[in-house]
């Protein structure tokens, strides 16, 4: 910027040389047959080297981007694999938790069933009830004959 200001003040100062920010890309002109001219037919002024350098840099950048993409895809595949593993493990844990809950319910029902009287207790209580009922009816018939007649 100081070069442009000093050039504006002093007209006798040489003008600064401007450099292009982008290299020129030279496209070969077509020959009378319609095909582009061969690189060997054009005079070698080094312009082909200048246009080949940006292409080489673009190819290098493209290769690096492809490598980064491949690494990203690999990382993504590993993350997906771990996520699926964690999901399967959580499903197994949930299944085990459900099984533990079912085991708890079954053990609770088993305790309640154990408290229920068994077969011998039921048969014994039935026999005792039948005998006591018979005794009570006999006593009523003998001592209170009119109580059952009503």
N, C-alpha and C positions, 0 to 999 in steps of 0.2 A: 504494500500500500504506500509505503514511503517512496518507492520508485516512481509510482504514478504521480504522486504529488510533486516530487522534484522535477519530473518531466513537464508538468504543467507550468511550473514556475520558470524553468530554463528551457526555452525552445531549442537551444543549440545542443542540449544533452541528447545522447542517442536514445532511441526508444527501446524499451525492454523487449526481449524476444518472448513471445507467448508460446507456450508449449501446449500441445493438445492434451486434454485429460484422458481421452480414449484413443487407442491406436486405430489407424485407418485399416479397414479390411478391404483388400484389393481383390476384386472379382475379375477373373480373366475374361477378356472380350471374346465374343464368338467369332470364329473364322468364317470365311465365305461359305463353307459347307454347313454351317449351323452348329458345329461342335465347338466347345470352348477350346481356346488355345492351350497347348500343353505347357506345363511349367518350365520345361527345358527350352522352349522356344522363346520365352520372354527373357529379356536381359536381367541378369541377377544383380539387383541393386541392394539386396538384403531386405527388401520389403516382404518377401515371402517368409523370412525368418521372423519378422515382426508380427505378421499375422498368425504364424504358427505358435508363437509364444502364448498369446491369449487363449488359443484353442487348447494348448497343452495344459495351461492353468485351469481352464474350465473342466477338462477331462480329469485332472487331479482332484479338483473340488468335487466333481460328480462322484468320483471313486470314494472320496472320504465321506461324502453324504450317504452313499450306498452302504459303506461299512457301518456308519452310525445307525442307519436304519436297520441293518441286520442285527447289530448289538441290541437295539431297542426292541426288536421283535423277539429276540432270544430272551431278554429280560422279561418282557411281557408274558412269554410262554411259561417262564419259571414262576412268575407271580400267579398266573392262572392255575398252574399245577399245585402250588402251595395253597391257593384258595380252595380248590376242589378237595385237596387232602383235608384241610381244616373243616370244610363243610361236611365231608364224610365222617370225620372224627366227631363233630358235634352231633350228627345224626346218631352215631353209635352211643354217645354219652346220653342223649335224650332217650334212646331206646333202653339203655341200662337204667336210667332214672325211672322210666315208666315201669320197667320190670321190678325195680325196688319198691315202687308204690304198690304194684299188684301183689308182691310178696308180703308187704305190710298188711294189706287188706285180707289176704288169705290167712295169714297168721292170726289176725283179729277174729275172723270167722271161725277158725279152728279152736281158739280159746273159748268162744261162746258155745261151740258145739260140745266141747269137753265138759262144760258146765251142765249141759242138758243130761237128765238122767238116762242111764242106759236101759237095755232091754230087761234085764233082771229087775231093775227098780220099777219099771212100768208094770211088769207082770206081778211083782210083789204088791205094789200099791193097788192094783186091780183086785187081787185076791183079798187083801185086807178090807178094801171098800165093800166088796161083795159080802164078806163074812159079817162086817159091822152092820150093814144094811139088813141082813137077815136077822141078826140079833135084835136090832131095834124094832123090826116089824113083829117079831115073836113077842117081845116085851109089851108092845102096844096091844097086841091081840089078847094077851093074857091079862094085863092089869087095867087096860082101858078098852074094853070091848066095844063100846059105843063111839069111840073117837074115830075109828076108821069107817064106820057105817054112814056117816053123814055124807 
